[in-house]
């Protein structure tokens, strides 16, 4: 087995790095980075071509996500990495036609209405209610820790539609227009002064019946697919690698306060970047990426 990327994948890595160097600094000044990713087809490269994707092989997706994560650039949107794939699996043809092209073009912003004040790790205990009334579902309840709700166009929402069913059943998955009457978004201001999270309140919000994804009362199983898409990927690992490298560099460059010599940290793998370091975890070693780096070498260490 060859534990190296193909020449084509390495060439793609260099293309992604060059794009990040050129476009990410501009985006920090206001330009839309993800729209430029969408224009190149990268935002939804993993999707099947019939839905506007590139059907990119797994190794190409890996290279892309590594580079975006290492350089702390937003390589995905919620629509691209979890809502769209969920709709591809469970959505109606009408839902796919309405939402997938807009996600591909990065024209729609999403938030995720799952957690509630009393339902976090035990998500299936959620109490937000949806009651059918003619051609609509009337929703009442509250969500919390909802990232980006103050800017989102739509929410993917879980609500209880059968209170008498076992808790993992009787839940339905909705697509909710955040402009509907009865929705109140309250930012949660953190000690930093930022407000990335929100509370969202629903007061007799009428959601059209055709905005149910999958079967009524089977939304738990749709949501587990969404969470699978959210939790997968190399990005978190590589993002952690970048942070680890910075901690190592800081430790090496900062004198100990008591004047004693610091423990030497052994470099493991050459220059930094999304490719040059080896982690040792529970006695097993694995190369995260066998490739090289951007222009600056960065410190590395074995754990």
C-alpha positions as CSV (number, residue, x, y, z in Angstrom):
1,X,0.0,0.0,0.0
2,X,1.3,3.4,-1.0
3,X,1.0,6.0,1.9
4,X,1.5,9.0,-0.3
5,X,-0.8,11.3,-2.1
6,X,-0.9,11.1,-5.9
7,X,0.8,13.8,-8.0
8,X,-2.6,15.0,-9.0
9,X,-3.7,15.4,-5.4
10,X,-0.4,17.1,-4.4
11,X,-0.9,19.5,-7.3
12,X,-4.4,20.2,-6.1
13,X,-3.0,20.9,-2.6
14,X,-0.8,23.6,-4.0
15,X,-3.7,25.0,-5.9
16,X,-5.8,25.2,-2.7
17,X,-2.9,26.8,-0.8
18,X,-2.4,29.4,-3.5
19,X,-6.1,30.2,-3.5
20,X,-6.1,30.6,0.3
21,X,-3.1,32.9,0.3
22,X,-4.7,35.1,-2.4
23,X,-8.3,35.2,-1.3
24,X,-8.6,34.6,2.5
25,X,-6.9,37.9,3.5
26,X,-9.3,39.7,1.2
27,X,-12.3,37.9,2.8
28,X,-11.3,39.1,6.2
29,X,-11.7,42.6,4.9
30,X,-15.3,41.9,3.9
31,X,-15.4,39.9,0.6
32,X,-17.3,36.6,0.6
33,X,-14.8,33.8,0.7
34,X,-17.4,31.0,0.6
35,X,-19.0,32.5,-2.5
36,X,-15.7,32.3,-4.2
37,X,-15.4,28.7,-3.2
38,X,-18.9,28.1,-4.6
39,X,-17.9,29.7,-7.9
40,X,-15.0,27.2,-8.2
41,X,-17.3,24.3,-7.3
42,X,-15.3,23.5,-4.2
43,X,-17.9,24.2,-1.6
44,X,-19.9,21.2,-2.7
45,X,-17.2,19.2,-4.4
46,X,-18.3,16.0,-2.5
47,X,-21.8,16.1,-3.8
48,X,-23.0,14.0,-6.8
49,X,-22.8,15.9,-10.1
50,X,-26.6,15.5,-10.6
51,X,-27.1,17.8,-7.6
52,X,-24.5,20.4,-8.6
53,X,-21.4,18.8,-7.1
54,X,-18.1,17.5,-8.5
55,X,-18.3,13.9,-7.2
56,X,-14.7,14.5,-6.0
57,X,-12.8,11.4,-4.8
58,X,-12.3,11.0,-1.0
59,X,-8.6,11.9,-1.2
60,X,-9.2,15.1,-3.0
61,X,-11.9,16.0,-0.4
62,X,-9.3,15.2,2.3
63,X,-6.6,17.4,0.8
64,X,-9.1,20.3,0.5
65,X,-10.4,20.0,4.1
66,X,-6.9,19.7,5.5
67,X,-5.7,22.9,3.9
68,X,-8.8,24.9,4.8
69,X,-8.7,23.8,8.4
70,X,-4.9,24.3,8.8
71,X,-5.1,27.8,7.5
72,X,-8.3,28.5,9.5
73,X,-10.3,29.4,6.4
74,X,-14.0,28.5,6.1
75,X,-14.0,25.6,3.6
76,X,-17.6,24.6,4.3
77,X,-21.0,26.1,5.1
78,X,-23.7,24.4,7.2
79,X,-25.7,24.1,4.0
80,X,-22.9,22.4,2.1
81,X,-21.7,20.0,4.7
82,X,-24.9,18.8,6.4
83,X,-28.2,20.3,5.2
84,X,-27.6,19.6,1.5
85,X,-26.4,16.0,2.0
86,X,-29.4,15.4,4.3
87,X,-31.8,16.6,1.7
88,X,-30.1,14.5,-0.9
89,X,-30.8,11.4,1.2
90,X,-34.3,12.3,2.7
91,X,-35.7,15.4,0.9
92,X,-38.6,15.4,-1.6
93,X,-37.8,16.2,-5.2
94,X,-39.5,19.6,-4.6
95,X,-37.2,20.3,-1.6
96,X,-34.1,19.3,-3.5
97,X,-35.1,21.6,-6.5
98,X,-35.8,24.5,-4.2
99,X,-32.8,24.4,-1.8
100,X,-29.9,22.4,-3.4
101,X,-29.1,24.9,-6.2
102,X,-29.1,27.8,-3.7
103,X,-26.7,25.9,-1.4
104,X,-24.4,25.1,-4.3
105,X,-24.3,28.9,-5.2
106,X,-23.9,29.8,-1.5
107,X,-27.1,32.0,-1.6
108,X,-28.8,30.6,1.5
109,X,-27.6,30.6,5.1
110,X,-28.7,27.9,7.6
111,X,-28.8,27.4,11.4
112,X,-29.5,24.2,13.4
113,X,-32.4,24.1,15.9
114,X,-31.7,20.9,17.8
115,X,-30.6,21.7,21.5
116,X,-33.0,23.0,24.1
117,X,-32.5,24.4,27.6
118,X,-33.3,20.9,29.0
119,X,-32.2,18.8,26.1
120,X,-28.6,18.9,25.1
121,X,-26.7,15.6,25.5
122,X,-30.1,13.9,25.8
123,X,-31.4,15.5,22.6
124,X,-34.3,13.0,22.3
125,X,-36.0,14.5,25.4
126,X,-36.7,17.8,23.4
127,X,-40.0,19.4,24.2
128,X,-40.6,21.9,21.3
129,X,-44.0,21.0,20.0
130,X,-45.4,20.9,16.5
131,X,-49.2,20.3,16.0
132,X,-50.7,19.8,12.6
133,X,-53.4,22.3,11.6
134,X,-54.6,22.0,8.0
135,X,-51.7,22.5,5.6
136,X,-49.4,23.8,8.3
137,X,-47.6,22.7,11.5
138,X,-47.9,25.1,14.4
139,X,-44.7,25.2,16.4
140,X,-44.2,26.4,20.0
141,X,-41.0,26.1,22.1
142,X,-37.5,27.2,22.5
143,X,-34.0,26.3,21.1
144,X,-30.7,27.3,22.6
145,X,-27.0,27.5,21.6
146,X,-28.1,28.1,18.0
147,X,-25.1,29.4,16.1
148,X,-25.7,32.0,13.4
149,X,-29.5,32.2,14.1
150,X,-29.4,36.0,13.9
151,X,-28.1,35.8,10.3
152,X,-29.7,32.6,9.0
153,X,-32.3,32.4,6.3
154,X,-33.5,28.9,7.3
155,X,-33.3,26.6,10.3
156,X,-33.3,22.8,10.4
157,X,-35.6,22.2,13.3
158,X,-36.5,19.1,15.4
159,X,-39.9,19.2,17.1
160,X,-42.0,16.7,18.9
161,X,-45.1,15.7,16.9
162,X,-46.3,12.8,19.0
163,X,-45.9,13.4,22.7
164,X,-47.2,9.9,23.5
165,X,-44.5,8.0,21.5
166,X,-41.2,6.8,23.0
167,X,-38.8,9.8,23.1
168,X,-36.7,8.8,20.1
169,X,-39.9,8.5,18.1
170,X,-42.6,11.1,17.6
171,X,-40.0,13.7,16.5
172,X,-40.2,15.4,13.1
173,X,-37.5,17.3,11.1
174,X,-38.6,20.6,9.6
175,X,-37.1,23.3,7.3
176,X,-38.1,26.6,8.9
177,X,-38.0,30.0,7.2
178,X,-36.5,32.3,9.9
179,X,-38.6,35.2,8.6
180,X,-41.9,33.6,9.6
181,X,-44.0,35.5,12.2
182,X,-43.6,34.3,15.8
183,X,-39.9,33.6,15.7
184,X,-37.8,35.6,18.1
185,X,-34.0,35.4,18.1
186,X,-32.1,36.5,21.3
187,X,-28.3,36.6,21.1
188,X,-26.4,35.1,24.0
189,X,-23.6,37.6,24.7
190,X,-20.4,35.9,25.9
191,X,-17.8,37.4,28.3
192,X,-15.8,38.4,25.2
193,X,-18.6,40.6,24.1
194,X,-19.3,38.4,21.1
195,X,-22.7,36.7,20.4
196,X,-22.1,33.6,18.2
197,X,-24.9,31.6,20.0
198,X,-28.5,32.4,20.3
199,X,-31.8,31.5,22.0
200,X,-34.7,31.1,19.5
201,X,-38.3,31.2,20.6
202,X,-41.3,29.9,18.6
203,X,-44.7,31.3,19.4
204,X,-47.4,29.8,17.2
205,X,-45.1,29.6,14.2
206,X,-46.9,28.2,11.2
207,X,-44.6,26.0,9.0
208,X,-46.0,24.7,5.7
209,X,-46.5,20.9,5.8
210,X,-44.3,20.5,2.7
211,X,-41.3,21.6,4.8
212,X,-41.1,18.2,6.6
213,X,-38.0,16.3,5.7
214,X,-38.5,12.5,5.7
215,X,-41.5,10.9,7.5
216,X,-43.5,12.5,10.2
217,X,-42.5,11.1,13.6
218,X,-39.3,9.7,12.1
219,X,-37.2,12.9,12.3
220,X,-34.8,11.4,14.9
221,X,-33.4,9.1,12.2
222,X,-33.0,12.0,9.7
223,X,-31.2,14.1,12.4
224,X,-28.7,11.3,13.1
225,X,-27.7,11.5,9.4
226,X,-27.3,15.3,9.7
227,X,-25.1,14.8,12.8
228,X,-23.1,12.1,11.0
229,X,-22.3,14.6,8.3
230,X,-21.5,17.3,10.9
231,X,-19.1,15.1,12.9
232,X,-17.2,13.6,10.1
233,X,-14.1,15.0,8.4
234,X,-10.5,15.7,9.0
235,X,-10.9,19.4,9.7
236,X,-11.2,19.2,13.5
237,X,-8.0,17.0,13.7
238,X,-6.0,19.4,11.5
239,X,-7.3,22.4,13.3
240,X,-6.2,20.8,16.5
241,X,-2.8,20.1,14.9
242,X,-2.3,23.8,14.1
243,X,-3.2,24.8,17.6
244,X,-0.8,22.2,19.0
245,X,2.0,23.4,16.9
246,X,1.5,27.0,18.1
247,X,1.5,25.8,21.7
248,X,4.7,24.0,21.1
249,X,6.3,27.0,19.4
250,X,5.2,29.2,22.3
251,X,6.6,26.8,24.9
252,X,9.9,26.7,23.1
253,X,10.2,30.4,22.7
254,X,9.0,31.5,26.2
255,X,11.4,31.3,29.2
256,X,10.2,29.5,32.3
257,X,9.2,32.0,35.0
258,X,11.3,30.2,37.6
259,X,14.4,30.3,35.4
260,X,14.6,26.5,35.1
261,X,15.2,25.0,31.7
262,X,12.1,23.7,29.9
263,X,11.7,20.1,28.8
264,X,12.9,19.7,25.3
265,X,10.1,18.9,22.8
266,X,11.3,16.6,20.1
267,X,10.4,17.6,16.6
268,X,8.6,14.9,14.7
269,X,8.4,15.2,11.0
270,X,10.1,18.2,9.4
271,X,8.5,21.4,8.4
272,X,5.0,22.2,9.4
273,X,1.8,22.8,7.5
274,X,-1.1,20.5,7.0
275,X,1.3,17.8,6.1
276,X,4.5,17.4,8.1
277,X,3.8,16.1,11.6
278,X,3.3,12.8,13.3
279,X,1.0,12.3,16.3
280,X,1.6,9.5,18.8
281,X,-1.5,8.5,20.5
282,X,-1.9,5.5,22.8
283,X,1.3,4.0,21.5
284,X,0.3,4.1,17.8
285,X,1.8,6.5,15.3
286,X,0.1,7.8,12.2
287,X,1.1,10.4,9.6
288,X,-1.6,12.9,9.4
289,X,-0.4,14.1,6.0
290,X,2.8,12.9,4.2
291,X,3.0,16.1,2.3
292,X,4.8,19.4,2.7
293,X,3.9,22.8,3.9
294,X,3.3,26.4,3.1
295,X,6.3,28.8,3.0
296,X,7.0,29.0,6.7
297,X,8.2,26.0,8.6
298,X,6.4,25.4,11.9
299,X,7.3,23.5,15.0
300,X,6.1,19.9,15.5
301,X,6.3,17.5,18.4
302,X,5.5,13.9,19.3
303,X,2.9,13.4,22.0
